[in-house]
């Protein structure tokens, strides 16, 4: 489940992605573990259309907020390839 707050253009993507390696604790964008999602590719492919403009953060269920939304756009594009 994800939430978009239009007033300040903040995206809260919950567990669709994480910005933390759950095993090592090292920050970085990751898909959810396969055991937690029956169709990871379908979920992540739908996220490529999220707005990447602006300075508002992307917030995750795990890991620090991402301030550069273009990184999320690049990450989702790499998953579709």
Long-range contacts (C-beta under 8 A, 24 or more apart in sequence): 2-47, 4-50, 8-56, 9-51, 9-53, 9-54, 9-56, 10-56, 10-57, 10-58, 10-59, 11-50, 11-51, 11-56, 11-57, 11-58, 11-59, 11-69, 12-58, 12-59, 13-47, 13-50, 13-58, 13-59, 13-60, 13-61, 14-60, 14-61, 15-60, 15-61, 15-62, 16-43, 16-44, 16-47, 17-44, 17-47, 17-60, 17-72, 17-75, 18-60, 18-61, 18-62, 18-63, 19-58, 19-60, 19-62, 19-63, 19-64, 19-65, 19-66, 20-60, 20-62, 20-63, 20-64, 22-62, 27-63, 27-64, 28-63, 29-66, 29-71, 29-72, 29-75, 31-79, 41-79, 44-76, 44-79, 44-80, 45-76, 45-79, 45-80, 47-72, 47-76, 48-73, 48-76, 48-77, 48-80, 50-76
